[in-house]
Amino acid sequence: MRSSLVFTVPASGDRITYQVNILEMNGDGYRLAQSRARKPG
């Protein structure tokens, strides 16, 4: 039973990420920029 579980977990992870585009976004968001612009000082 344990050996089948070891192979099931990675397989389910592969199915979740199959044909998925993962975007890594760096930088400030527009909401952060707006809140900084509103704050005095």
N, CA, C and O atoms as a printed pandas DataFrame, in Angstrom:
     atom_number atom_name residue_name chain_id  residue_number  x_coord  y_coord  z_coord
0              1         N          MET        A               1    0.831   -1.196    0.000
1              2        CA          MET        A               1    0.000    0.000    0.000
2              3         C          MET        A               1    0.871    1.255    0.000
3              4         O          MET        A               1    0.565    2.222   -0.697
4              5         N          ARG        A               2    1.933    1.244    0.761
5              6        CA          ARG        A               2    2.787    2.426    0.863
6              7         C          ARG        A               2    3.471    2.739   -0.463
7              8         O          ARG        A               2    3.574    3.910   -0.826
8              9         N          SER        A               3    3.935    1.747   -1.185
9             10        CA          SER        A               3    4.632    2.006   -2.439
10            11         C          SER        A               3    3.698    2.603   -3.485
11            12         O          SER        A               3    4.131    3.431   -4.286
12            13         N          SER        A               4    2.437    2.207   -3.497
13            14        CA          SER        A               4    1.503    2.784   -4.464
14            15         C          SER        A               4    1.201    4.240   -4.129
15            16         O          SER        A               4    0.959    5.041   -5.032
16            17         N          LEU        A               5    1.211    4.590   -2.857
17            18        CA          LEU        A               5    0.965    5.967   -2.440
18            19         C          LEU        A               5    2.118    6.872   -2.861
19            20         O          LEU        A               5    1.904    8.034   -3.209
20            21         N          VAL        A               6    3.325    6.348   -2.832
21            22        CA          VAL        A               6    4.498    7.131   -3.209
22            23         C          VAL        A               6    4.401    7.564   -4.667
23            24         O          VAL        A               6    4.801    8.681   -4.996
24            25         N          PHE        A               7    3.891    6.726   -5.535
25            26        CA          PHE        A               7    3.781    7.059   -6.946
26            27         C          PHE        A               7    2.513    7.850   -7.256
27            28         O          PHE        A               7    2.458    8.524   -8.285
28            29         N          THR        A               8    1.512    7.790   -6.415
29            30        CA          THR        A               8    0.259    8.493   -6.663
30            31         C          THR        A               8    0.402    9.995   -6.450
31            32         O          THR        A               8   -0.149   10.783   -7.218
32            33         N          VAL        A               9    1.123   10.393   -5.432
33            34        CA          VAL        A               9    1.238   11.816   -5.109
34            35         C          VAL        A               9    1.935   12.597   -6.225
35            36         O          VAL        A               9    1.391   13.615   -6.654
36            37         N          PRO        A              10    3.103   12.183   -6.719
37            38        CA          PRO        A              10    3.711   12.937   -7.824
38            39         C          PRO        A              10    2.866   12.907   -9.098
39            40         O          PRO        A              10    2.846   13.885   -9.845
40            41         N          ALA        A              11    2.181   11.817   -9.351
41            42        CA          ALA        A              11    1.350   11.728  -10.546
42            43         C          ALA        A              11    0.202   12.725  -10.479
43            44         O          ALA        A              11   -0.148   13.333  -11.490
44            45         N          SER        A              12   -0.387   12.901   -9.302
45            46        CA          SER        A              12   -1.480   13.869   -9.178
46            47         C          SER        A              12   -0.951   15.285   -9.348
47            48         O          SER        A              12   -1.647   16.138   -9.899
48            49         N          GLY        A              13    0.261   15.552   -8.888
49            50        CA          GLY        A              13    0.865   16.862   -9.093
50            51         C          GLY        A              13    1.117   17.142  -10.560
51            52         O          GLY        A              13    0.943   18.273  -11.013
52            53         N          ASP        A              14    1.523   16.131  -11.306
53            54        CA          ASP        A              14    1.723   16.293  -12.742
54            55         C          ASP        A              14    0.409   16.574  -13.449
55            56         O          ASP        A              14    0.376   17.361  -14.395
56            57         N          ARG        A              15   -0.654   15.956  -13.018
57            58        CA          ARG        A              15   -1.953   16.181  -13.655
58            59         C          ARG        A              15   -2.473   17.577  -13.384
59            60         O          ARG        A              15   -3.141   18.166  -14.234
60            61         N          ILE        A              16   -2.176   18.116  -12.206
61            62        CA          ILE        A              16   -2.625   19.473  -11.882
62            63         C          ILE        A              16   -1.895   20.494  -12.754
63            64         O          ILE        A              16   -2.510   21.449  -13.229
64            65         N          THR        A              17   -0.600   20.306  -12.968
65            66        CA          THR        A              17    0.193   21.284  -13.707
66            67         C          THR        A              17    0.289   20.976  -15.199
67            68         O          THR        A              17    1.019   21.664  -15.913
68            69         N          TYR        A              18   -0.414   19.982  -15.682
69            70        CA          TYR        A              18   -0.362   19.626  -17.100
70            71         C          TYR        A              18   -1.058   20.710  -17.914
71            72         O          TYR        A              18   -2.188   21.088  -17.607
72            73         N          GLN        A              19   -0.405   21.202  -18.929
73            74        CA          GLN        A              19   -0.908   22.254  -19.813
74            75         C          GLN        A              19   -1.323   23.503  -19.049
75            76         O          GLN        A              19   -2.366   24.093  -19.332
76            77         N          VAL        A              20   -0.515   23.899  -18.092
77            78        CA          VAL        A              20   -0.763   25.110  -17.318
78            79         C          VAL        A              20    0.427   26.032  -17.508
79            80         O          VAL        A              20    1.577   25.598  -17.444
80            81         N          ASN        A              21    0.146   27.295  -17.741
81            82        CA          ASN        A              21    1.207   28.293  -17.829
82            83         C          ASN        A              21    1.344   28.959  -16.475
83            84         O          ASN        A              21    0.379   29.515  -15.950
84            85         N          ILE        A              22    2.541   28.906  -15.908
85            86        CA          ILE        A              22    2.805   29.529  -14.623
86            87         C          ILE        A              22    3.596   30.802  -14.890
87            88         O          ILE        A              22    4.699   30.762  -15.434
88            89         N          LEU        A              23    3.019   31.926  -14.502
89            90        CA          LEU        A              23    3.648   33.215  -14.733
90            91         C          LEU        A              23    4.285   33.709  -13.445
91            92         O          LEU        A              23    3.634   33.778  -12.402
92            93         N          GLU        A              24    5.541   34.046  -13.525
93            94        CA          GLU        A              24    6.228   34.626  -12.376
94            95         C          GLU        A              24    6.274   36.130  -12.592
95            96         O          GLU        A              24    6.891   36.621  -13.538
96            97         N          MET        A              25    5.616   36.843  -11.706
97            98        CA          MET        A              25    5.509   38.291  -11.869
98            99         C          MET        A              25    6.277   38.977  -10.747
99           100         O          MET        A              25    6.016   38.745   -9.566
100          101         N          ASN        A              26    7.212   39.810  -11.126
101          102        CA          ASN        A              26    8.014   40.561  -10.166
102          103         C          ASN        A              26    7.680   42.042  -10.293
103          104         O          ASN        A              26    7.296   42.513  -11.363
104          105         N          GLY        A              27    7.827   42.751   -9.217
105          106        CA          GLY        A              27    7.576   44.183   -9.242
106          107         C          GLY        A              27    6.348   44.539   -8.423
107          108         O          GLY        A              27    5.632   43.673   -7.920
108          109         N          ASP        A              28    6.130   45.839   -8.307
109          110        CA          ASP        A              28    5.000   46.329   -7.535
110          111         C          ASP        A              28    3.718   46.232   -8.347
111          112         O          ASP        A              28    3.719   46.446   -9.560
112          113         N          GLY        A              29    2.640   45.911   -7.676
113          114        CA          GLY        A              29    1.339   45.893   -8.315
114          115         C          GLY        A              29    0.766   47.298   -8.416
115          116         O          GLY        A              29    1.256   48.227   -7.773
116          117         N          TYR        A              30   -0.268   47.445   -9.223
117          118        CA          TYR        A              30   -0.844   48.769   -9.406
118          119         C          TYR        A              30   -1.515   49.269   -8.136
119          120         O          TYR        A              30   -1.551   50.477   -7.904
120          121         N          ARG        A              31   -2.040   48.388   -7.318
121          122        CA          ARG        A              31   -2.666   48.821   -6.067
122          123         C          ARG        A              31   -1.637   49.373   -5.094
123          124         O          ARG        A              31   -1.898   50.353   -4.395
124          125         N          LEU        A              32   -0.474   48.750   -5.047
125          126        CA          LEU        A              32    0.588   49.244   -4.175
126          127         C          LEU        A              32    1.057   50.616   -4.639
127          128         O          LEU        A              32    1.293   51.501   -3.817
128          129         N          ALA        A              33    1.193   50.797   -5.935
129          130        CA          ALA        A              33    1.610   52.093   -6.474
130          131         C          ALA        A              33    0.565   53.162   -6.178
131          132         O          ALA        A              33    0.919   54.296   -5.854
132          133         N          GLN        A              34   -0.710   52.820   -6.284
133          134        CA          GLN        A              34   -1.775   53.784   -5.988
134          135         C          GLN        A              34   -1.782   54.163   -4.516
135          136         O          GLN        A              34   -1.952   55.335   -4.182
136          137         N          SER        A              35   -1.601   53.195   -3.636
137          138        CA          SER        A              35   -1.619   53.501   -2.206
138          139         C          SER        A              35   -0.405   54.329   -1.805
139          140         O          SER        A              35   -0.505   55.183   -0.924
140          141         N          ARG        A              36    0.723   54.093   -2.429
141          142        CA          ARG        A              36    1.913   54.904   -2.145
142          143         C          ARG        A              36    1.720   56.336   -2.643
143          144         O          ARG        A              36    2.196   57.280   -2.013
144          145         N          ALA        A              37    1.032   56.501   -3.758
145          146        CA          ALA        A              37    0.795   57.836   -4.308
146          147         C          ALA        A              37   -0.164   58.630   -3.424
147          148         O          ALA        A              37   -0.061   59.854   -3.350
148          149         N          ARG        A              38   -1.087   57.954   -2.757
149          150        CA          ARG        A              38   -2.060   58.637   -1.903
150          151         C          ARG        A              38   -1.475   59.047   -0.565
151          152         O          ARG        A              38   -1.912   60.037    0.022
152          153         N          LYS        A              39   -0.498   58.305   -0.075
153          154        CA          LYS        A              39    0.076   58.593    1.244
154          155         C          LYS        A              39    0.909   59.873    1.194
155          156         O          LYS        A              39    1.753   60.034    0.312
156          157         N          PRO        A              40    0.671   60.775    2.135
157          158        CA          PRO        A              40    1.509   61.980    2.177
158          159         C          PRO        A              40    2.900   61.654    2.725
159          160         O          PRO        A              40    3.044   60.824    3.623
160          161         N          GLY        A              41    3.897   62.301    2.186
161          162        CA          GLY        A              41    5.250   62.152    2.708
162          163         C          GLY        A              41    5.984   61.120    2.032
163          164         O          GLY        A              41    7.145   60.873    2.360
